[in-house]
Amino acid sequence: MPAVLIDDIEWYTDTNAIKTGEPGIRHSYMAGVATTLNHIAQPFDPVWLMGAGGFAFRIMINETMCPSAMSVFNWRAILPEAIEQAGYRCLHLSRLWDEEEQKFQRQRQAHEAIVGAIDRGVPTVVWDIPDSEWGVIIGYDSDEQSYVTLTHKGRQSSLPFDKLGQNGIDILSVIIPQEPNGRSKEEVILNALTTAVAHAEQKEWTDRPGYQNGLAAYDHWALMFERWAMVVNKGDPDRIGPDICAFAQYNAGHYYGARCYAREFLNNIAGRNAVLHRAASCYGSVALLLEPVWKNTPKSKKADPNILIELALAIKEAKAAEEEGIAFLREYVQSQG
C-alpha cells in the first residue's frame, strides 16, 4: 500500500509576529494546533487561537527554569479545551503514567484515529515527536509501519507505529480536531477571560512547589536570575546549571510571545468596553517589560550580574503589571455573571 501524505503543509510560523520582532507561538502544543488548524480552517488567526485557548495568559515556571514546566498542567482538561475554544470539537486520546495496563489498547485506538484523520486530510497533534515536545503527524506508511511527522523545529521526520506514546517519555496524547462545535464568540471570550483569572489565581493544577503557575510563577522566574547573579558575584558560576542560558531563553521566548498575544487579543475584543481596554493596556506593559528579558538573556553563565538583576527586576515589574491586568479581567468576568 502506498504511503498516505497530507501535501502542502509546514510547521506554523506567525510571520506577522516575526516581522514585528516578536517570537510568535513558542509553546509546541499550541504551535502544533496552529499547524493543524491553519491547514484545515482558513482564514486562521493565531491571536484568536492563543487568546481563546488561554495560553496567551498562562505561565508555568520551574524552580531551575527547566523547560519541563511547559507541560506540567492538567492535559485532559486543558489540551482539548484549546481546540474547543478555537471552534472545533476535539477527540483526545490519552494514557498517563498510572495507566500502564491500557498502553497497547490506547495505542491501537490512537493509531486507528490518526489513520482515519490523515485519510480525511486532517493533521494530528501528538506528544513527543520528538524531544519531549508536541509535533504533528501528517502521513503514514503501512509498508514501513511508520508515521510521517513534522517536529516542533519544523522538520519532516518519521515515527514508528510502535513508538506512538512510547518515544522516550511514556505518555500518549493525541489531539484531533473534529467538526465545528458552534460556540459563540461571546461564550469563547468569557471562557478565555475566566480561564485567565483562574490561572493567575493558581486554580489550574500544577505540580508545586518545584513548579509554580499564575502570578506566583513570576517570583520563581525572577528568583532564578537573582540566584544566577549571586553565584557569579561569588565567582562560582558553575554552581548554576549547565543549561541555564538555554533554559532562560526558552522561558523568555514563550512568555514574552504569549503576552504579546494577550495584548492583541484584548485589544481585538475590547470594542467599547473600557475595562477590557485597561486590561489590554496592562498586558501591553507586561509585554514591554518582558521584551528585554527575551532579548538580553545572557549567552554565557559568566554573565554580568548587573544585567541579571535588571532582568529579575523587569520580571517583577511585569508581575505587577499583570496583577493590575488580571484585576480588570476579574472585574469584567464578574460583570458578566
Secondary structure, DSSP 4 states (H G I P E B T S, - for coil): ---EE--S------HHHHHTT------HHHHHHHHHHHHHSSS--HHHHHHHTSTTT--EEETT--GGGGG-S-HHHHHHHHHHHTTEEEEEEEE-TT-GGGHHHHHHHHHHHHHHHHHTT--EEEE-SSTTSEEEEEEEETTTTEEEEE-TTS-EEEEEGGGTT-SSS--EEEEEEEEE----HHHHHHHHHHHHHHHHTT-S---TTTEEETHHHHHHHHHHHHHHHHHHHTT-GGGS-TTHHHHHHHHHHHHHHHHHHHHHHHHHHHTT-HHHHHHHHHHHHHHHHHHHHHHS--SSSS--HHHHHHHHHHHHHHHHHHHHHHHHHHHHHHHT-
